[in-house]
Amino acid sequence: MHTGLEYYQYVTQELSRPRYQEKLRLVRHGYKVHSQSDEDGMIAEIFKRIGSKNKTFVEFGVEHGIECNTLWLLMQGWSGLWIDGGAGNCKRIAKTHAHYMQEGQLKVENAFITKDNIDGLLQRHFAAPGADEVDLLSIDIDFNDYWVWQAIVSVKPRVVAIEYNASWPPPAAITVPYAPQGRWSGTSYFGASLGALAKLGASKGYALVGCCLAGTNAFFVRDDLVKNRFLKPGSAEEHYERPRYFLSHMPSGHKPAVGPLVTV
């Protein structure tokens, strides 16, 4: 799939299948602005249904901050924290995103995330009364995602976006064992299955509400906000999307970039 037309034709064909005609199915609303595939549209639809409280986000693993789940939110006036383990990535963000950092919209921390340090990192930034209820938490660290989410107790996000391993379909509920220095090897051995994340989410008070068409990210909404706004049941079997990783490399026209914007 090398052209935008081929991408569009493929996605249109897939979404024309009966499975995707249910009005509450989240993946129908996907589109890409600065996300890896169609997560931007799904995030927008989630907050259209539940509303936002303070327009705040936390995201781990943003790399250069050009293709991630929260840049489009930042560009629309949201604020939040990015954490990345690459010192070079953080230095680059300090230049390319200088406007947002100077305006106080964006904080960037260079840290290699483990299950032992993540909650302390978050506590430093969200210690003020009421600050713990961030709107969106996005986790994409390519290996220990399950264990890191399990360890987070200091913030109570309304929505969680997290990478899953679509190579391991339901009903499998499996994850790689925790490895403090674990990193993705470029193979299919990484992270956790959707079934494992659905179980973890339920134990933390979150319902699975959808997955992106590429089969890379799953979306969870806090139980008290779900109501009748999303397709049920919130099971891995209902929402699983198979690996379509080629959709994460869709042609996007101009080379993506970021800079100051003016709201009119």
Residue frames relative to the residue before (quaternion, step in Angstrom):
aa qw qx qy qz dx dy dz
M 1.0000 0.0000 0.0000 0.0000 0.00 0.00 0.00
H 0.0080 0.8695 -0.4883 0.0743 3.54 -0.07 1.34
T 0.7671 0.3320 -0.1884 0.5155 3.61 1.11 -0.42
G 0.6369 -0.5280 0.4014 0.3929 3.53 -1.27 0.41
L 0.6285 0.5416 -0.3359 0.4459 3.59 1.06 -0.75
E 0.6521 0.5053 -0.3166 0.4683 3.59 0.95 -0.84
Y 0.6259 0.5269 -0.3279 0.4724 3.56 1.02 -0.81
Y 0.6736 0.5022 -0.2981 0.4529 3.57 0.82 -1.01
Q 0.6652 0.5076 -0.3062 0.4540 3.59 0.90 -0.88
Y 0.6487 0.5166 -0.3198 0.4583 3.58 0.98 -0.83
V 0.6843 0.4827 -0.2909 0.4627 3.58 0.81 -1.02
T 0.6391 0.5262 -0.3263 0.4562 3.60 0.95 -0.84
Q 0.6579 0.5065 -0.3067 0.4653 3.58 0.97 -0.84
E 0.6612 0.5084 -0.3117 0.4551 3.58 0.91 -0.89
L 0.7286 0.4469 -0.2496 0.4552 3.57 0.83 -0.99
S 0.5759 0.5725 -0.3865 0.4372 3.58 1.25 -0.08
R 0.5007 0.6567 -0.4267 0.3689 3.60 1.25 -0.19
P 0.6570 -0.5523 0.3409 0.3834 3.62 -1.11 0.66
R 0.5842 0.6059 -0.3729 0.3905 3.59 1.03 -0.76
Y 0.7582 0.4141 -0.2062 0.4596 3.59 0.95 -0.83
Q 0.5282 0.6509 -0.4114 0.3578 3.60 1.21 0.14
E 0.4941 0.6455 -0.4385 0.3833 3.60 1.24 -0.20
K 0.5052 -0.7214 0.3899 0.2688 3.55 -0.64 1.18
L 0.7176 0.4474 -0.2584 0.4670 3.58 1.04 -0.68
R 0.4829 0.6655 -0.4549 0.3420 3.61 1.21 -0.08
L 0.4450 -0.7640 0.4121 0.2202 3.53 -0.52 1.27
V 0.6344 0.5851 -0.3393 0.3743 3.57 0.94 -0.87
R 0.5299 0.6376 -0.3977 0.3930 3.60 1.20 -0.40
H 0.7276 0.4575 -0.2199 0.4615 3.57 1.15 -0.65
G 0.4241 0.7490 -0.4363 0.2621 3.59 1.23 0.09
Y 0.1828 0.7382 -0.6454 0.0713 3.53 -1.24 0.61
K 0.3919 -0.7233 0.5289 0.2085 3.55 -1.25 0.48
V 0.0442 -0.7233 0.6873 0.0504 3.53 -1.13 0.82
H 0.7990 -0.0975 0.0918 0.5862 3.56 0.61 -1.20
S 0.4809 0.6486 -0.4552 0.3753 3.60 1.21 0.19
Q 0.6820 -0.4930 0.3416 0.4186 3.55 -1.29 0.20
S 0.7817 0.0143 -0.0177 0.6233 3.58 1.02 -0.78
D 0.8283 -0.2268 0.1600 0.4866 3.62 -0.53 -1.10
E 0.3101 0.8018 -0.4726 0.1937 3.60 1.22 0.34
D 0.5797 0.6051 -0.3906 0.3812 3.62 1.00 -0.69
G 0.6925 0.4804 -0.2815 0.4587 3.56 0.88 -0.91
M 0.6550 0.5088 -0.3148 0.4615 3.56 1.01 -0.76
I 0.6290 0.5172 -0.3296 0.4777 3.58 1.02 -0.75
A 0.6422 0.5196 -0.3244 0.4609 3.59 0.95 -0.86
E 0.6725 0.4977 -0.3009 0.4577 3.59 0.94 -0.86
I 0.6098 0.5479 -0.3554 0.4490 3.60 1.00 -0.75
F 0.7338 0.4140 -0.2520 0.4760 3.59 0.78 -0.98
K 0.5400 0.5724 -0.4075 0.4633 3.59 1.21 -0.26
R 0.7048 0.4656 -0.2538 0.4712 3.56 1.06 -0.79
I 0.8047 0.2843 -0.1462 0.5002 3.61 0.89 -0.86
G 0.4183 -0.6941 0.4768 0.3404 3.59 1.21 -0.39
S 0.3560 -0.7019 0.5675 0.2419 3.56 -1.27 0.32
K 0.4160 -0.7146 0.5035 0.2506 3.55 -1.15 0.58
N 0.8305 -0.0267 0.0594 0.5533 3.59 0.72 -1.04
K 0.4130 -0.7422 0.4419 0.2884 3.59 1.32 0.20
T 0.4285 0.6693 -0.4789 0.3731 3.51 0.79 1.16
F 0.0812 -0.7987 0.5957 0.0239 3.55 -1.18 0.62
V 0.1261 -0.7123 0.6786 0.1277 3.48 -1.45 0.28
E 0.0595 0.7931 -0.6051 0.0342 3.59 -0.92 0.86
F 0.1850 -0.7564 0.6194 0.0996 3.55 -1.04 0.91
G 0.8085 0.2783 -0.2046 0.4764 3.54 -1.10 0.71
V 0.2613 0.8089 -0.4892 0.1951 3.59 0.90 0.91
E 0.2886 -0.7689 0.5050 0.2654 3.59 1.31 -0.31
H 0.8347 -0.1308 0.0986 0.5257 3.65 -0.59 -1.08
G 0.4709 -0.7021 0.4306 0.3160 3.59 1.24 -0.05
I 0.5389 0.6128 -0.4055 0.4118 3.58 1.20 0.44
E 0.7779 0.1543 -0.0779 0.6041 3.57 1.15 -0.68
C 0.3871 0.6893 -0.5110 0.3374 3.54 0.01 1.34
N 0.6750 -0.5568 0.3287 0.3555 3.58 -1.27 0.22
T 0.7717 0.3829 -0.2003 0.4667 3.62 1.14 -0.36
L 0.4446 0.6976 -0.4727 0.3038 3.62 1.18 -0.05
W 0.6565 0.5084 -0.3262 0.4519 3.60 0.89 -0.85
L 0.6158 0.5213 -0.3417 0.4819 3.60 1.10 -0.63
L 0.6317 0.5357 -0.3228 0.4580 3.57 0.96 -0.91
M 0.6839 0.4966 -0.2797 0.4555 3.57 0.92 -0.91
Q 0.6960 0.4311 -0.2606 0.5117 3.58 1.28 -0.33
G 0.7256 -0.4848 0.2373 0.4268 3.56 1.19 0.45
W 0.4812 0.6441 -0.4568 0.3806 3.60 1.23 0.05
S 0.2069 -0.7619 0.5971 0.1420 3.56 -1.30 0.21
G 0.2208 0.8062 -0.5314 0.1372 3.54 -1.15 0.44
L 0.5610 -0.6000 0.4905 0.2910 3.48 -1.43 -0.29
W 0.1115 -0.7469 0.6515 0.0719 3.52 -1.08 0.87
I 0.0779 -0.7668 0.6358 0.0404 3.56 -1.07 0.82
D 0.0925 0.7877 -0.6037 0.0803 3.57 -0.88 0.95
G 0.4745 -0.7143 0.4521 0.2455 3.54 -1.05 0.83
G 0.6406 0.5363 -0.3269 0.4418 3.59 1.23 -0.24
A 0.3945 -0.7282 0.5073 0.2383 3.58 -0.57 1.12
G 0.6388 0.5308 -0.3227 0.4540 3.58 1.03 -0.77
N 0.6196 0.5381 -0.3373 0.4613 3.57 1.04 -0.76
C 0.6894 0.4874 -0.2877 0.4521 3.57 0.86 -0.95
K 0.6290 0.5178 -0.3387 0.4707 3.60 1.05 -0.69
R 0.6467 0.5124 -0.3202 0.4655 3.57 1.00 -0.79
I 0.6392 0.5214 -0.3230 0.4639 3.60 0.96 -0.86
A 0.6216 0.5599 -0.3412 0.4285 3.59 1.01 -0.80
K 0.6820 0.4448 -0.2806 0.5082 3.59 1.18 -0.51
T 0.7482 0.4294 -0.2399 0.4453 3.58 0.68 -1.10
H 0.7645 0.3162 -0.1684 0.5360 3.58 1.13 -0.63
A 0.2151 0.8342 -0.4882 0.1397 3.56 1.27 0.41
H 0.6186 0.5662 -0.3503 0.4172 3.59 0.97 -0.82
Y 0.7041 0.4677 -0.2690 0.4617 3.58 0.84 -0.97
M 0.6445 0.5031 -0.3219 0.4774 3.57 1.09 -0.64
Q 0.6591 0.5063 -0.3069 0.4638 3.59 0.98 -0.80
E 0.6749 0.4812 -0.2805 0.4840 3.57 1.12 -0.69
G 0.5056 -0.6758 0.4064 0.3499 3.58 1.26 -0.12
Q 0.4609 0.6894 -0.4439 0.3395 3.58 1.24 0.22
L 0.8103 0.2129 -0.0614 0.5425 3.55 1.02 -0.83
K 0.0899 -0.7416 0.6631 0.0466 3.51 -1.06 0.94
V 0.1211 -0.7945 0.5940 0.0359 3.57 -0.99 0.87
E 0.0489 -0.7977 0.6010 -0.0008 3.55 -0.87 1.01
N 0.2884 -0.7402 0.5863 0.1585 3.53 -0.95 0.96
A 0.3171 0.7287 -0.5494 0.2580 3.58 -0.44 1.23
F 0.3558 -0.6845 0.5894 0.2397 3.56 -1.08 0.75
I 0.3090 -0.8125 0.4725 0.1452 3.55 -0.38 1.26
T 0.0075 -0.7556 0.6549 -0.0077 3.52 -1.08 0.90
K 0.6343 -0.5166 0.3855 0.4268 3.58 -1.22 0.19
D 0.6610 0.5283 -0.3020 0.4391 3.58 1.20 -0.47
N 0.7699 0.3621 -0.2153 0.4794 3.61 1.07 -0.56
I 0.5338 0.6843 -0.4116 0.2783 3.59 1.11 -0.50
D 0.6831 0.4876 -0.3255 0.4355 3.60 0.81 -0.83
G 0.6269 0.5268 -0.3354 0.4658 3.59 1.06 -0.66
L 0.6193 0.5384 -0.3359 0.4624 3.58 1.03 -0.77
L 0.6924 0.4747 -0.2805 0.4654 3.56 0.89 -0.90
Q 0.6210 0.5596 -0.3451 0.4268 3.59 0.99 -0.78
R 0.6325 0.5489 -0.3338 0.4328 3.59 1.02 -0.75
H 0.7517 0.4001 -0.2055 0.4824 3.57 1.06 -0.73
F 0.7943 0.2659 -0.1225 0.5323 3.59 1.12 -0.54
A 0.2770 0.7975 -0.4872 0.2233 3.55 1.01 0.87
A 0.5488 0.6288 -0.4046 0.3738 3.62 1.14 -0.45
P 0.6151 -0.5614 0.3944 0.3884 3.62 -1.10 0.63
G 0.8242 0.2046 -0.1758 0.4978 3.56 -0.83 1.03
A 0.5621 0.6348 -0.3838 0.3658 3.58 1.22 -0.31
D 0.5782 0.6259 -0.3715 0.3686 3.57 1.22 -0.41
E 0.6468 0.4987 -0.3374 0.4682 3.61 1.17 -0.32
V 0.0124 -0.8055 0.5911 -0.0405 3.56 0.29 1.26
D 0.5476 -0.6325 0.4328 0.3357 3.55 -1.11 0.58
L 0.8309 0.0443 0.0295 0.5538 3.59 0.81 -0.98
L 0.0857 -0.7417 0.6641 0.0384 3.52 -1.06 0.94
S 0.0481 -0.8059 0.5901 -0.0064 3.59 -0.72 1.07
I 0.0865 -0.8146 0.5732 -0.0213 3.56 -0.68 1.18
D 0.2187 0.7521 -0.5948 0.1809 3.57 -0.67 1.12
I 0.2127 0.7922 -0.5376 0.1953 3.57 0.20 1.31
D 0.5357 -0.7328 0.3326 0.2558 3.55 1.29 0.53
F 0.8078 0.2026 -0.1453 0.5342 3.63 1.12 0.12
N 0.8360 0.2041 -0.0768 0.5034 3.59 0.39 -1.25
D 0.1945 0.8400 -0.4958 0.1035 3.61 1.19 0.40
Y 0.6446 0.5351 -0.3227 0.4404 3.60 0.88 -0.94
W 0.7220 0.4667 -0.2554 0.4424 3.56 0.75 -1.09
V 0.6347 0.5198 -0.3302 0.4669 3.57 1.07 -0.68
W 0.6489 0.4913 -0.3323 0.4765 3.61 0.89 -0.82
Q 0.6237 0.5534 -0.3367 0.4374 3.58 0.95 -0.85
A 0.7095 0.4893 -0.2578 0.4368 3.59 1.00 -0.85
I 0.6066 0.5921 -0.3583 0.3913 3.62 1.16 -0.40
V 0.0858 0.7968 -0.5923 0.0829 3.56 -0.70 1.12
S 0.6075 0.6152 -0.3413 0.3688 3.60 1.20 -0.41
V 0.7462 0.2468 -0.2004 0.5849 3.60 1.23 -0.23
K 0.2393 -0.7623 0.5905 0.1136 3.54 -1.18 0.65
P 0.1021 -0.8422 0.5266 0.0546 3.59 0.41 1.18
R 0.4825 -0.6466 0.5078 0.3021 3.53 -1.15 0.61
V 0.7859 0.1117 -0.0283 0.6075 3.56 1.12 -0.77
V 0.1088 -0.7693 0.6267 0.0600 3.56 -1.09 0.79
A 0.1007 -0.7411 0.6615 0.0550 3.55 -0.99 0.97
I 0.0775 0.8154 -0.5648 0.1007 3.58 -0.72 1.01
E 0.4955 -0.6573 0.4851 0.2950 3.54 -1.05 0.83
Y 0.0641 -0.7784 0.6218 0.0583 3.58 -1.06 0.74
N 0.4638 -0.6633 0.5158 0.2808 3.55 -1.28 0.42
A 0.2197 -0.8239 0.5132 0.0976 3.56 -0.13 1.31
S 0.5013 0.6359 -0.4329 0.3962 3.59 1.26 -0.06
W 0.7163 0.3615 -0.2203 0.5547 3.58 1.27 -0.38
P 0.1348 -0.8502 0.5046 0.0659 3.62 0.18 1.25
P 0.6342 -0.4939 0.4148 0.4264 3.59 -1.29 0.25
P 0.5782 -0.1103 -0.7962 -0.1403 1.49 -2.31 1.01
A 0.3192 0.7721 -0.5073 0.2113 3.62 1.20 0.17
A 0.0733 -0.7649 0.6395 0.0232 3.57 -0.94 0.96
I 0.2989 0.7711 -0.4850 0.2844 3.55 0.34 1.31
T 0.0462 -0.7747 0.6303 0.0233 3.54 -1.27 0.52
V 0.5589 -0.5433 0.4730 0.4107 3.55 -1.21 0.33
P 0.5282 -0.6006 0.4735 0.3689 3.61 -1.09 0.54
Y 0.5894 -0.5961 0.4051 0.3649 3.54 -1.10 0.64
A 0.0163 0.7645 -0.6433 0.0378 3.55 -0.99 0.96
P 0.4518 -0.7364 0.4218 0.2752 3.64 -0.35 1.19
Q 0.7722 0.2801 -0.1601 0.5475 3.61 1.03 -0.72
G 0.2844 0.8070 -0.4791 0.1960 3.56 1.23 0.38
R 0.0021 0.7847 -0.6185 0.0401 3.55 -0.98 0.91
W 0.5790 -0.5797 0.4457 0.3607 3.54 -1.21 0.54
S 0.3056 -0.7744 0.5342 0.1469 3.58 -0.91 0.96
G 0.5695 -0.5941 0.3872 0.4157 3.59 1.27 -0.02
T 0.6111 0.5317 -0.3395 0.4781 3.57 1.34 0.18
S 0.6600 -0.4956 0.3814 0.4163 3.56 -1.32 -0.19
Y 0.5744 0.5706 -0.3860 0.4422 3.58 1.27 0.11
F 0.4508 0.6430 -0.5034 0.3604 3.55 -0.20 1.32
G 0.8716 0.2442 -0.1000 0.4131 3.51 -1.35 0.21
A 0.5587 -0.5949 0.4795 0.3225 3.50 -1.23 -0.63
S 0.5349 -0.6033 0.4825 0.3421 3.54 -1.22 0.51
L 0.6334 -0.5215 0.4011 0.4075 3.55 -1.25 0.36
G 0.6188 0.5576 -0.3439 0.4335 3.58 1.04 -0.72
A 0.6515 0.5048 -0.3140 0.4713 3.58 1.00 -0.79
L 0.6812 0.4846 -0.2919 0.4648 3.58 0.93 -0.88
A 0.6099 0.5442 -0.3540 0.4546 3.61 1.08 -0.67
K 0.6526 0.4978 -0.3095 0.4802 3.58 1.01 -0.80
L 0.6540 0.5019 -0.3164 0.4693 3.58 0.93 -0.85
G 0.6418 0.5306 -0.3251 0.4482 3.56 0.91 -0.90
A 0.6559 0.5127 -0.3145 0.4561 3.59 0.89 -0.92
S 0.6657 0.5050 -0.3109 0.4529 3.59 0.98 -0.80
K 0.7124 0.4204 -0.2428 0.5068 3.58 1.22 -0.50
G 0.5927 -0.6132 0.3484 0.3890 3.59 1.29 0.10
Y 0.5828 0.5609 -0.3716 0.4557 3.58 1.14 0.70
A 0.2707 -0.7478 0.5875 0.1496 3.54 -1.14 0.75
L 0.4403 -0.6552 0.5487 0.2752 3.54 -1.07 0.80
V 0.0872 -0.8361 0.5414 0.0155 3.61 -0.69 1.05
G 0.8111 -0.1714 0.0965 0.5509 3.61 1.18 -0.11
C 0.2163 -0.7372 0.6236 0.1442 3.52 -1.40 0.23
C 0.5287 -0.6253 0.4587 0.3451 3.56 -1.11 0.58
L 0.6479 -0.5631 0.3567 0.3686 3.56 -1.15 0.65
A 0.6346 0.5491 -0.3312 0.4313 3.60 1.08 -0.64
G 0.4062 -0.7242 0.4688 0.3012 3.59 1.22 -0.33
T 0.5146 0.6525 -0.4112 0.3747 3.57 1.02 0.77
N 0.8153 0.1693 -0.0669 0.5496 3.60 0.92 -0.85
A 0.1956 -0.7491 0.6239 0.1068 3.53 -1.15 0.81
F 0.2447 -0.7786 0.5676 0.1083 3.57 -1.13 0.71
F 0.0936 -0.7862 0.6108 0.0003 3.51 -0.96 1.04
V 0.1478 -0.7676 0.6193 0.0739 3.56 -1.09 0.80
R 0.5544 -0.6243 0.4378 0.3335 3.56 -0.97 0.86
D 0.6193 -0.6243 0.3318 0.3415 3.56 -0.86 1.01
D 0.6838 0.5077 -0.3061 0.4254 3.59 0.92 -0.84
L 0.6965 0.4612 -0.2660 0.4810 3.61 1.26 -0.25
V 0.5264 0.6808 -0.3973 0.3188 3.58 1.23 -0.34
K 0.0733 0.8351 -0.5451 -0.0117 3.57 0.77 -1.12
N 0.7188 -0.3864 0.2958 0.4965 3.64 -0.76 -0.99
R 0.3939 0.7707 -0.4233 0.2678 3.54 1.22 0.52
F 0.7810 0.2860 -0.1351 0.5385 3.59 1.21 -0.39
L 0.6274 -0.5545 0.4009 0.3717 3.53 -1.26 0.51
K 0.1196 -0.7824 0.6097 0.0427 3.54 -0.93 0.96
P 0.5364 -0.1302 -0.8298 -0.0827 1.53 -2.31 1.02
G 0.4952 -0.6557 0.4851 0.2994 3.53 -1.20 0.52
S 0.2872 0.7802 -0.4950 0.2526 3.54 0.80 1.08
A 0.6184 -0.5317 0.4210 0.3970 3.55 -1.27 0.39
E 0.6302 0.5443 -0.3363 0.4399 3.59 1.02 -0.77
E 0.6767 0.5022 -0.2940 0.4510 3.60 0.98 -0.80
H 0.8191 0.3206 -0.1248 0.4591 3.58 0.83 -0.97
Y 0.4325 0.7264 -0.4523 0.2841 3.61 1.22 -0.16
E 0.0783 -0.7428 0.6629 0.0512 3.53 -1.11 0.85
R 0.4598 -0.7056 0.4725 0.2597 3.56 -0.82 1.03
P 0.6546 -0.5187 0.3548 0.4201 3.62 -1.19 0.30
R 0.1075 0.7354 -0.6630 0.0901 3.54 -0.81 1.09
Y 0.0040 0.8787 -0.4773 0.0042 3.52 0.89 1.01
F 0.5444 0.6176 -0.4010 0.4018 3.58 1.19 -0.40
L 0.5997 0.5672 -0.3639 0.4316 3.61 1.18 -0.44
S 0.6056 0.5470 -0.3577 0.4541 3.58 1.25 -0.24
H 0.7150 0.3801 -0.2399 0.5355 3.56 1.30 -0.02
M 0.1994 0.8148 -0.5167 0.1715 3.54 1.11 0.73
P 0.5329 -0.5959 0.4760 0.3665 3.60 -1.09 0.58
S 0.1223 -0.8344 0.5366 0.0310 3.58 -0.77 1.00
G 0.6017 -0.5887 0.3690 0.3940 3.58 1.17 0.45
H 0.8376 -0.0240 0.0523 0.5432 3.57 -0.71 -1.07
K 0.5808 -0.5618 0.4586 0.3698 3.54 -1.21 0.54
P 0.4462 -0.7143 0.4581 0.2842 3.63 -0.70 1.02
A 0.0674 0.7735 -0.6267 0.0668 3.55 -1.12 0.76
V 0.2395 -0.7645 0.5837 0.1323 3.56 -1.29 0.28
G 0.1418 0.7764 -0.6041 0.1107 3.54 -1.18 0.65
P 0.7238 -0.4079 0.2960 0.4713 3.63 -1.23 -0.01
L 0.1098 -0.7720 0.6235 0.0563 3.52 -1.19 0.68
V 0.2716 -0.7381 0.5956 0.1637 3.56 -1.25 0.47
T 0.2810 -0.7454 0.5792 0.1732 3.59 -0.79 0.99
V 0.0888 -0.8160 0.5710 0.0153 3.59 -0.78 1.04
